[in-house]
Amino acid sequence: MRRSIETAVDIDAPLDKVWDVIVDFDRYGEWNPFILEARGKAEAGQKLWLRMQRPAKAHEEVHTPTVTVVEKDRHLQWSGIIRHAMVFRARHEFLLEERESGVRLRQREDFGGLTMPLAGGMVWRIEEGFLLMNAALKVRAESLR
């Protein structure tokens, strides 16, 4: 089973400023309501440490995905699994597109694995988390102009 979600936000800031906010994992705790804390480097092959809290969930989760794609100012991707790729896997992407009035940021997550039929509520909460994160990222990047 597979499932995807995608959100987008237009940000009135230069492309390099938006990129810098996305890849500055050490500062996520200052602005990000979804990924509360992050450690690691935006380099292919690097393992990240992400402390997250999905909306409407009381507990936090820690995930350790691996960075798989880094195209400066364009595309950042990481992938992770829980237990085994057949059980649950996810691939997260930030896609940036420069526009006349700033940047369009798309966040996309592709999910797969045998547990997907049971994960409907989780996916909905993750999409809500993306929307909260998009709004906060927009405020952060626009304040750095």
Rosetta constraint file for C-alpha pairs under 8 A:
AtomPair CA 1 CA 112 HARMONIC 5.53 0.50
AtomPair CA 1 CA 113 HARMONIC 5.81 0.50
AtomPair CA 1 CA 114 HARMONIC 6.42 0.50
AtomPair CA 1 CA 116 HARMONIC 5.92 0.50
AtomPair CA 1 CA 117 HARMONIC 7.29 0.50
AtomPair CA 2 CA 110 HARMONIC 7.15 0.50
AtomPair CA 2 CA 111 HARMONIC 5.50 0.50
AtomPair CA 2 CA 112 HARMONIC 4.38 0.50
AtomPair CA 2 CA 113 HARMONIC 6.96 0.50
AtomPair CA 2 CA 116 HARMONIC 6.92 0.50
AtomPair CA 3 CA 110 HARMONIC 5.85 0.50
AtomPair CA 3 CA 111 HARMONIC 5.14 0.50
AtomPair CA 3 CA 112 HARMONIC 6.49 0.50
AtomPair CA 3 CA 116 HARMONIC 7.68 0.50
AtomPair CA 4 CA 108 HARMONIC 7.15 0.50
AtomPair CA 4 CA 109 HARMONIC 5.57 0.50
AtomPair CA 4 CA 110 HARMONIC 4.36 0.50
AtomPair CA 4 CA 111 HARMONIC 6.07 0.50
AtomPair CA 5 CA 108 HARMONIC 5.70 0.50
AtomPair CA 5 CA 109 HARMONIC 5.44 0.50
AtomPair CA 5 CA 110 HARMONIC 6.70 0.50
AtomPair CA 5 CA 123 HARMONIC 7.83 0.50
AtomPair CA 5 CA 127 HARMONIC 6.57 0.50
AtomPair CA 6 CA 106 HARMONIC 6.76 0.50
AtomPair CA 6 CA 107 HARMONIC 5.57 0.50
AtomPair CA 6 CA 108 HARMONIC 4.31 0.50
AtomPair CA 6 CA 109 HARMONIC 6.53 0.50
AtomPair CA 6 CA 127 HARMONIC 7.50 0.50
AtomPair CA 7 CA 106 HARMONIC 5.59 0.50
AtomPair CA 7 CA 107 HARMONIC 5.36 0.50
AtomPair CA 7 CA 108 HARMONIC 6.60 0.50
AtomPair CA 7 CA 127 HARMONIC 7.42 0.50
AtomPair CA 7 CA 130 HARMONIC 6.80 0.50
AtomPair CA 7 CA 131 HARMONIC 6.74 0.50
AtomPair CA 8 CA 104 HARMONIC 6.82 0.50
AtomPair CA 8 CA 105 HARMONIC 5.47 0.50
AtomPair CA 8 CA 106 HARMONIC 4.26 0.50
AtomPair CA 8 CA 107 HARMONIC 6.31 0.50
AtomPair CA 8 CA 134 HARMONIC 7.39 0.50
AtomPair CA 9 CA 104 HARMONIC 5.77 0.50
AtomPair CA 9 CA 105 HARMONIC 5.38 0.50
AtomPair CA 9 CA 106 HARMONIC 6.64 0.50
AtomPair CA 9 CA 134 HARMONIC 6.22 0.50
AtomPair CA 9 CA 135 HARMONIC 7.50 0.50
AtomPair CA 9 CA 138 HARMONIC 7.57 0.50
AtomPair CA 10 CA 102 HARMONIC 7.19 0.50
AtomPair CA 10 CA 103 HARMONIC 5.72 0.50
AtomPair CA 10 CA 104 HARMONIC 4.45 0.50
AtomPair CA 10 CA 105 HARMONIC 6.29 0.50
AtomPair CA 10 CA 138 HARMONIC 7.62 0.50
AtomPair CA 11 CA 18 HARMONIC 7.94 0.50
AtomPair CA 11 CA 102 HARMONIC 5.69 0.50
AtomPair CA 11 CA 103 HARMONIC 5.16 0.50
AtomPair CA 11 CA 104 HARMONIC 6.23 0.50
AtomPair CA 11 CA 105 HARMONIC 7.38 0.50
AtomPair CA 11 CA 138 HARMONIC 5.38 0.50
AtomPair CA 11 CA 141 HARMONIC 7.47 0.50
AtomPair CA 11 CA 142 HARMONIC 6.91 0.50
AtomPair CA 12 CA 101 HARMONIC 6.00 0.50
AtomPair CA 12 CA 102 HARMONIC 4.50 0.50
AtomPair CA 12 CA 103 HARMONIC 6.52 0.50
AtomPair CA 12 CA 138 HARMONIC 7.75 0.50
AtomPair CA 12 CA 142 HARMONIC 5.99 0.50
AtomPair CA 13 CA 17 HARMONIC 6.62 0.50
AtomPair CA 13 CA 18 HARMONIC 6.73 0.50
AtomPair CA 13 CA 101 HARMONIC 7.86 0.50
AtomPair CA 13 CA 102 HARMONIC 5.04 0.50
AtomPair CA 13 CA 103 HARMONIC 6.68 0.50
AtomPair CA 13 CA 141 HARMONIC 6.21 0.50
AtomPair CA 13 CA 142 HARMONIC 5.25 0.50
AtomPair CA 13 CA 144 HARMONIC 7.92 0.50
AtomPair CA 13 CA 145 HARMONIC 5.98 0.50
AtomPair CA 14 CA 18 HARMONIC 6.58 0.50
AtomPair CA 14 CA 102 HARMONIC 5.69 0.50
AtomPair CA 14 CA 103 HARMONIC 6.96 0.50
AtomPair CA 14 CA 145 HARMONIC 7.19 0.50
AtomPair CA 15 CA 19 HARMONIC 6.22 0.50
AtomPair CA 15 CA 73 HARMONIC 6.34 0.50
AtomPair CA 15 CA 96 HARMONIC 7.74 0.50
AtomPair CA 15 CA 98 HARMONIC 6.24 0.50
AtomPair CA 15 CA 102 HARMONIC 6.78 0.50
AtomPair CA 15 CA 103 HARMONIC 5.97 0.50
AtomPair CA 16 CA 20 HARMONIC 6.04 0.50
AtomPair CA 16 CA 73 HARMONIC 6.02 0.50
AtomPair CA 17 CA 21 HARMONIC 6.39 0.50
AtomPair CA 17 CA 141 HARMONIC 6.11 0.50
AtomPair CA 17 CA 144 HARMONIC 7.07 0.50
AtomPair CA 17 CA 145 HARMONIC 7.27 0.50
AtomPair CA 18 CA 22 HARMONIC 6.43 0.50
AtomPair CA 18 CA 103 HARMONIC 7.71 0.50
AtomPair CA 18 CA 137 HARMONIC 7.95 0.50
AtomPair CA 18 CA 141 HARMONIC 5.42 0.50
AtomPair CA 19 CA 23 HARMONIC 6.27 0.50
AtomPair CA 19 CA 72 HARMONIC 7.45 0.50
AtomPair CA 19 CA 73 HARMONIC 5.38 0.50
AtomPair CA 19 CA 74 HARMONIC 7.84 0.50
AtomPair CA 20 CA 24 HARMONIC 5.96 0.50
AtomPair CA 21 CA 25 HARMONIC 7.98 0.50
AtomPair CA 21 CA 137 HARMONIC 7.39 0.50
AtomPair CA 21 CA 140 HARMONIC 7.52 0.50
AtomPair CA 21 CA 141 HARMONIC 6.52 0.50
AtomPair CA 22 CA 137 HARMONIC 7.95 0.50
AtomPair CA 23 CA 41 HARMONIC 7.50 0.50
AtomPair CA 23 CA 42 HARMONIC 5.92 0.50
AtomPair CA 24 CA 28 HARMONIC 7.09 0.50
AtomPair CA 25 CA 37 HARMONIC 7.62 0.50
AtomPair CA 25 CA 38 HARMONIC 5.09 0.50
AtomPair CA 25 CA 39 HARMONIC 5.63 0.50
AtomPair CA 25 CA 40 HARMONIC 6.65 0.50
AtomPair CA 25 CA 41 HARMONIC 7.35 0.50
AtomPair CA 26 CA 37 HARMONIC 7.31 0.50
AtomPair CA 26 CA 38 HARMONIC 5.88 0.50
AtomPair CA 26 CA 39 HARMONIC 5.75 0.50
AtomPair CA 26 CA 40 HARMONIC 7.76 0.50
AtomPair CA 27 CA 31 HARMONIC 7.39 0.50
AtomPair CA 27 CA 37 HARMONIC 7.78 0.50
AtomPair CA 27 CA 38 HARMONIC 7.77 0.50
AtomPair CA 28 CA 32 HARMONIC 5.19 0.50
AtomPair CA 28 CA 35 HARMONIC 6.77 0.50
AtomPair CA 28 CA 36 HARMONIC 6.31 0.50
AtomPair CA 28 CA 37 HARMONIC 5.64 0.50
AtomPair CA 28 CA 38 HARMONIC 6.20 0.50
AtomPair CA 29 CA 33 HARMONIC 7.90 0.50
AtomPair CA 29 CA 35 HARMONIC 7.45 0.50
AtomPair CA 29 CA 36 HARMONIC 4.94 0.50
AtomPair CA 29 CA 37 HARMONIC 4.88 0.50
AtomPair CA 29 CA 38 HARMONIC 7.43 0.50
AtomPair CA 31 CA 136 HARMONIC 6.31 0.50
AtomPair CA 31 CA 137 HARMONIC 7.30 0.50
AtomPair CA 31 CA 140 HARMONIC 6.97 0.50
AtomPair CA 32 CA 36 HARMONIC 5.84 0.50
AtomPair CA 32 CA 133 HARMONIC 5.83 0.50
AtomPair CA 32 CA 136 HARMONIC 6.27 0.50
AtomPair CA 32 CA 137 HARMONIC 7.19 0.50
AtomPair CA 33 CA 53 HARMONIC 7.91 0.50
AtomPair CA 33 CA 129 HARMONIC 7.67 0.50
AtomPair CA 33 CA 132 HARMONIC 6.63 0.50
AtomPair CA 33 CA 133 HARMONIC 6.07 0.50
AtomPair CA 33 CA 136 HARMONIC 7.41 0.50
AtomPair CA 34 CA 52 HARMONIC 5.73 0.50
AtomPair CA 34 CA 53 HARMONIC 5.58 0.50
AtomPair CA 34 CA 54 HARMONIC 6.26 0.50
AtomPair CA 34 CA 55 HARMONIC 7.59 0.50
AtomPair CA 34 CA 129 HARMONIC 5.40 0.50
AtomPair CA 34 CA 130 HARMONIC 7.29 0.50
AtomPair CA 34 CA 132 HARMONIC 7.00 0.50
AtomPair CA 34 CA 133 HARMONIC 5.92 0.50
AtomPair CA 35 CA 50 HARMONIC 6.49 0.50
AtomPair CA 35 CA 51 HARMONIC 5.87 0.50
AtomPair CA 35 CA 52 HARMONIC 4.40 0.50
AtomPair CA 35 CA 53 HARMONIC 6.65 0.50
AtomPair CA 35 CA 133 HARMONIC 7.95 0.50
AtomPair CA 36 CA 50 HARMONIC 7.64 0.50
AtomPair CA 36 CA 51 HARMONIC 5.62 0.50
AtomPair CA 36 CA 52 HARMONIC 5.43 0.50
AtomPair CA 36 CA 53 HARMONIC 7.03 0.50
AtomPair CA 37 CA 50 HARMONIC 5.91 0.50
AtomPair CA 37 CA 51 HARMONIC 5.08 0.50
AtomPair CA 37 CA 52 HARMONIC 7.10 0.50
AtomPair CA 38 CA 48 HARMONIC 7.14 0.50
AtomPair CA 38 CA 49 HARMONIC 5.56 0.50
AtomPair CA 38 CA 50 HARMONIC 4.55 0.50
AtomPair CA 38 CA 51 HARMONIC 6.30 0.50
AtomPair CA 39 CA 48 HARMONIC 5.77 0.50
AtomPair CA 39 CA 49 HARMONIC 5.09 0.50
AtomPair CA 39 CA 50 HARMONIC 6.64 0.50
AtomPair CA 40 CA 46 HARMONIC 7.04 0.50
AtomPair CA 40 CA 47 HARMONIC 6.53 0.50
AtomPair CA 40 CA 48 HARMONIC 4.72 0.50
AtomPair CA 40 CA 49 HARMONIC 6.48 0.50
AtomPair CA 41 CA 46 HARMONIC 6.43 0.50
AtomPair CA 41 CA 47 HARMONIC 7.86 0.50
AtomPair CA 41 CA 48 HARMONIC 7.11 0.50
AtomPair CA 42 CA 46 HARMONIC 7.19 0.50
AtomPair CA 42 CA 67 HARMONIC 6.69 0.50
AtomPair CA 42 CA 70 HARMONIC 6.74 0.50
AtomPair CA 42 CA 76 HARMONIC 7.68 0.50
AtomPair CA 43 CA 67 HARMONIC 6.34 0.50
AtomPair CA 43 CA 68 HARMONIC 7.92 0.50
AtomPair CA 43 CA 69 HARMONIC 7.75 0.50
AtomPair CA 43 CA 70 HARMONIC 6.34 0.50
AtomPair CA 44 CA 66 HARMONIC 7.67 0.50
AtomPair CA 44 CA 67 HARMONIC 4.94 0.50
AtomPair CA 44 CA 68 HARMONIC 4.93 0.50
AtomPair CA 44 CA 69 HARMONIC 5.68 0.50
AtomPair CA 44 CA 70 HARMONIC 6.20 0.50
AtomPair CA 45 CA 66 HARMONIC 6.00 0.50
AtomPair CA 45 CA 67 HARMONIC 5.40 0.50
AtomPair CA 45 CA 68 HARMONIC 6.00 0.50
AtomPair CA 46 CA 66 HARMONIC 5.60 0.50
AtomPair CA 46 CA 67 HARMONIC 5.42 0.50
AtomPair CA 47 CA 64 HARMONIC 6.25 0.50
AtomPair CA 47 CA 65 HARMONIC 5.83 0.50
AtomPair CA 47 CA 66 HARMONIC 4.38 0.50
AtomPair CA 47 CA 67 HARMONIC 6.33 0.50
AtomPair CA 48 CA 63 HARMONIC 7.86 0.50
AtomPair CA 48 CA 64 HARMONIC 5.19 0.50
AtomPair CA 48 CA 65 HARMONIC 5.53 0.50
AtomPair CA 48 CA 66 HARMONIC 6.01 0.50
AtomPair CA 48 CA 67 HARMONIC 7.16 0.50
AtomPair CA 49 CA 62 HARMONIC 6.98 0.50
AtomPair CA 49 CA 63 HARMONIC 6.01 0.50
AtomPair CA 49 CA 64 HARMONIC 4.71 0.50
AtomPair CA 49 CA 65 HARMONIC 7.15 0.50
AtomPair CA 50 CA 62 HARMONIC 5.48 0.50
AtomPair CA 50 CA 63 HARMONIC 5.20 0.50
AtomPair CA 50 CA 64 HARMONIC 6.24 0.50
AtomPair CA 51 CA 60 HARMONIC 6.73 0.50
AtomPair CA 51 CA 61 HARMONIC 5.72 0.50
AtomPair CA 51 CA 62 HARMONIC 4.50 0.50
AtomPair CA 51 CA 63 HARMONIC 6.64 0.50
AtomPair CA 52 CA 60 HARMONIC 5.56 0.50
AtomPair CA 52 CA 61 HARMONIC 5.25 0.50
AtomPair CA 52 CA 62 HARMONIC 6.20 0.50
AtomPair CA 52 CA 63 HARMONIC 7.79 0.50
AtomPair CA 53 CA 57 HARMONIC 6.74 0.50
AtomPair CA 53 CA 58 HARMONIC 7.78 0.50
AtomPair CA 53 CA 59 HARMONIC 6.68 0.50
AtomPair CA 53 CA 60 HARMONIC 4.64 0.50
AtomPair CA 53 CA 61 HARMONIC 6.27 0.50
AtomPair CA 54 CA 60 HARMONIC 7.51 0.50
AtomPair CA 54 CA 125 HARMONIC 5.76 0.50
AtomPair CA 54 CA 126 HARMONIC 6.02 0.50
AtomPair CA 54 CA 128 HARMONIC 7.94 0.50
AtomPair CA 54 CA 129 HARMONIC 5.92 0.50
AtomPair CA 55 CA 125 HARMONIC 5.72 0.50
AtomPair CA 55 CA 126 HARMONIC 7.53 0.50
AtomPair CA 55 CA 128 HARMONIC 6.73 0.50
AtomPair CA 55 CA 129 HARMONIC 6.00 0.50
AtomPair CA 56 CA 125 HARMONIC 7.34 0.50
AtomPair CA 63 CA 80 HARMONIC 7.71 0.50
AtomPair CA 64 CA 80 HARMONIC 6.80 0.50
AtomPair CA 65 CA 78 HARMONIC 5.98 0.50
AtomPair CA 65 CA 79 HARMONIC 5.16 0.50
AtomPair CA 65 CA 80 HARMONIC 4.22 0.50
AtomPair CA 65 CA 81 HARMONIC 7.39 0.50
AtomPair CA 66 CA 78 HARMONIC 5.29 0.50
AtomPair CA 66 CA 79 HARMONIC 5.43 0.50
AtomPair CA 66 CA 80 HARMONIC 6.31 0.50
AtomPair CA 67 CA 76 HARMONIC 7.74 0.50
AtomPair CA 67 CA 77 HARMONIC 5.92 0.50
AtomPair CA 67 CA 78 HARMONIC 4.12 0.50
AtomPair CA 67 CA 79 HARMONIC 6.53 0.50
AtomPair CA 68 CA 76 HARMONIC 7.84 0.50
AtomPair CA 68 CA 77 HARMONIC 5.57 0.50
AtomPair CA 68 CA 78 HARMONIC 5.16 0.50
AtomPair CA 68 CA 79 HARMONIC 6.70 0.50
AtomPair CA 69 CA 75 HARMONIC 6.95 0.50
AtomPair CA 69 CA 76 HARMONIC 5.47 0.50
AtomPair CA 69 CA 77 HARMONIC 4.90 0.50
AtomPair CA 69 CA 78 HARMONIC 6.91 0.50
AtomPair CA 70 CA 75 HARMONIC 5.83 0.50
AtomPair CA 70 CA 76 HARMONIC 4.78 0.50
AtomPair CA 70 CA 77 HARMONIC 6.67 0.50
AtomPair CA 71 CA 75 HARMONIC 4.93 0.50
AtomPair CA 71 CA 76 HARMONIC 6.42 0.50
AtomPair CA 72 CA 76 HARMONIC 7.82 0.50
AtomPair CA 73 CA 96 HARMONIC 6.69 0.50
AtomPair CA 74 CA 94 HARMONIC 7.94 0.50
AtomPair CA 74 CA 95 HARMONIC 5.78 0.50
AtomPair CA 74 CA 96 HARMONIC 4.80 0.50
AtomPair CA 74 CA 97 HARMONIC 6.72 0.50
AtomPair CA 75 CA 93 HARMONIC 7.02 0.50
AtomPair CA 75 CA 94 HARMONIC 5.64 0.50
AtomPair CA 75 CA 95 HARMONIC 4.75 0.50
AtomPair CA 75 CA 96 HARMONIC 6.32 0.50
AtomPair CA 76 CA 93 HARMONIC 5.66 0.50
AtomPair CA 76 CA 94 HARMONIC 5.17 0.50
AtomPair CA 76 CA 95 HARMONIC 6.79 0.50
AtomPair CA 77 CA 91 HARMONIC 7.02 0.50
AtomPair CA 77 CA 92 HARMONIC 5.53 0.50
AtomPair CA 77 CA 93 HARMONIC 4.36 0.50
AtomPair CA 77 CA 94 HARMONIC 6.42 0.50
AtomPair CA 78 CA 91 HARMONIC 5.80 0.50
AtomPair CA 78 CA 92 HARMONIC 5.38 0.50
AtomPair CA 78 CA 93 HARMONIC 6.69 0.50
AtomPair CA 79 CA 89 HARMONIC 7.46 0.50
AtomPair CA 79 CA 90 HARMONIC 5.69 0.50
AtomPair CA 79 CA 91 HARMONIC 4.28 0.50
AtomPair CA 79 CA 92 HARMONIC 6.23 0.50
AtomPair CA 80 CA 89 HARMONIC 5.74 0.50
AtomPair CA 80 CA 90 HARMONIC 5.48 0.50
AtomPair CA 80 CA 91 HARMONIC 6.54 0.50
AtomPair CA 81 CA 85 HARMONIC 5.40 0.50
AtomPair CA 81 CA 87 HARMONIC 7.97 0.50
AtomPair CA 81 CA 88 HARMONIC 5.69 0.50
AtomPair CA 81 CA 89 HARMONIC 4.25 0.50
AtomPair CA 81 CA 90 HARMONIC 6.38 0.50
AtomPair CA 82 CA 87 HARMONIC 6.81 0.50
AtomPair CA 82 CA 88 HARMONIC 5.37 0.50
AtomPair CA 82 CA 89 HARMONIC 6.37 0.50
AtomPair CA 83 CA 87 HARMONIC 6.65 0.50
AtomPair CA 83 CA 88 HARMONIC 7.33 0.50
AtomPair CA 84 CA 88 HARMONIC 6.56 0.50
AtomPair CA 84 CA 89 HARMONIC 7.72 0.50
AtomPair CA 85 CA 89 HARMONIC 5.24 0.50
AtomPair CA 85 CA 113 HARMONIC 6.54 0.50
AtomPair CA 86 CA 112 HARMONIC 7.82 0.50
AtomPair CA 86 CA 113 HARMONIC 4.89 0.50
AtomPair CA 86 CA 114 HARMONIC 6.03 0.50
AtomPair CA 87 CA 112 HARMONIC 7.96 0.50
AtomPair CA 87 CA 113 HARMONIC 4.73 0.50
AtomPair CA 87 CA 114 HARMONIC 4.92 0.50
AtomPair CA 87 CA 115 HARMONIC 5.78 0.50
AtomPair CA 88 CA 111 HARMONIC 7.30 0.50
AtomPair CA 88 CA 112 HARMONIC 5.74 0.50
AtomPair CA 88 CA 113 HARMONIC 4.33 0.50
AtomPair CA 88 CA 114 HARMONIC 6.54 0.50
AtomPair CA 88 CA 115 HARMONIC 6.16 0.50
AtomPair CA 88 CA 116 HARMONIC 7.24 0.50
AtomPair CA 89 CA 111 HARMONIC 5.73 0.50
AtomPair CA 89 CA 112 HARMONIC 5.27 0.50
AtomPair CA 89 CA 113 HARMONIC 6.04 0.50
AtomPair CA 90 CA 109 HARMONIC 6.65 0.50
AtomPair CA 90 CA 110 HARMONIC 5.53 0.50
AtomPair CA 90 CA 111 HARMONIC 4.46 0.50
AtomPair CA 90 CA 112 HARMONIC 6.44 0.50
AtomPair CA 91 CA 109 HARMONIC 5.49 0.50
AtomPair CA 91 CA 110 HARMONIC 5.21 0.50
AtomPair CA 91 CA 111 HARMONIC 6.65 0.50
AtomPair CA 92 CA 107 HARMONIC 7.33 0.50
AtomPair CA 92 CA 108 HARMONIC 5.77 0.50
AtomPair CA 92 CA 109 HARMONIC 4.46 0.50
AtomPair CA 92 CA 110 HARMONIC 6.69 0.50
AtomPair CA 93 CA 106 HARMONIC 7.88 0.50
AtomPair CA 93 CA 107 HARMONIC 5.61 0.50
AtomPair CA 93 CA 108 HARMONIC 5.10 0.50
AtomPair CA 93 CA 109 HARMONIC 6.32 0.50
AtomPair CA 94 CA 105 HARMONIC 6.86 0.50
AtomPair CA 94 CA 106 HARMONIC 5.82 0.50
AtomPair CA 94 CA 107 HARMONIC 4.78 0.50
AtomPair CA 94 CA 108 HARMONIC 6.65 0.50
AtomPair CA 95 CA 105 HARMONIC 5.77 0.50
AtomPair CA 95 CA 106 HARMONIC 5.10 0.50
AtomPair CA 95 CA 107 HARMONIC 6.43 0.50
AtomPair CA 95 CA 108 HARMONIC 7.98 0.50
AtomPair CA 96 CA 103 HARMONIC 6.55 0.50
AtomPair CA 96 CA 104 HARMONIC 5.83 0.50
AtomPair CA 96 CA 105 HARMONIC 4.74 0.50
AtomPair CA 96 CA 106 HARMONIC 6.48 0.50
AtomPair CA 97 CA 103 HARMONIC 5.58 0.50
AtomPair CA 97 CA 104 HARMONIC 5.17 0.50
AtomPair CA 97 CA 105 HARMONIC 6.56 0.50
AtomPair CA 98 CA 102 HARMONIC 6.07 0.50
AtomPair CA 98 CA 103 HARMONIC 4.60 0.50
AtomPair CA 98 CA 104 HARMONIC 6.48 0.50
AtomPair CA 99 CA 103 HARMONIC 5.35 0.50
AtomPair CA 99 CA 104 HARMONIC 6.90 0.50
AtomPair CA 107 CA 130 HARMONIC 7.09 0.50
AtomPair CA 111 CA 116 HARMONIC 7.49 0.50
AtomPair CA 112 CA 116 HARMONIC 6.24 0.50
AtomPair CA 115 CA 119 HARMONIC 6.63 0.50
AtomPair CA 116 CA 120 HARMONIC 7.29 0.50
AtomPair CA 119 CA 123 HARMONIC 6.26 0.50
AtomPair CA 120 CA 124 HARMONIC 6.42 0.50
AtomPair CA 121 CA 125 HARMONIC 6.32 0.50
AtomPair CA 122 CA 126 HARMONIC 6.23 0.50
AtomPair CA 123 CA 127 HARMONIC 6.26 0.50
AtomPair CA 124 CA 128 HARMONIC 6.38 0.50
AtomPair CA 125 CA 129 HARMONIC 6.14 0.50
AtomPair CA 126 CA 130 HARMONIC 6.22 0.50
AtomPair CA 127 CA 131 HARMONIC 6.44 0.50
AtomPair CA 128 CA 132 HARMONIC 6.41 0.50
AtomPair CA 129 CA 133 HARMONIC 6.04 0.50
AtomPair CA 130 CA 134 HARMONIC 5.92 0.50
AtomPair CA 131 CA 135 HARMONIC 6.31 0.50
AtomPair CA 132 CA 136 HARMONIC 6.31 0.50
AtomPair CA 133 CA 137 HARMONIC 5.93 0.50
AtomPair CA 134 CA 138 HARMONIC 6.08 0.50
AtomPair CA 135 CA 139 HARMONIC 6.45 0.50
AtomPair CA 136 CA 140 HARMONIC 6.15 0.50
AtomPair CA 137 CA 141 HARMONIC 5.99 0.50
AtomPair CA 138 CA 142 HARMONIC 5.96 0.50
AtomPair CA 139 CA 143 HARMONIC 6.10 0.50
AtomPair CA 140 CA 144 HARMONIC 6.65 0.50
AtomPair CA 141 CA 145 HARMONIC 6.90 0.50
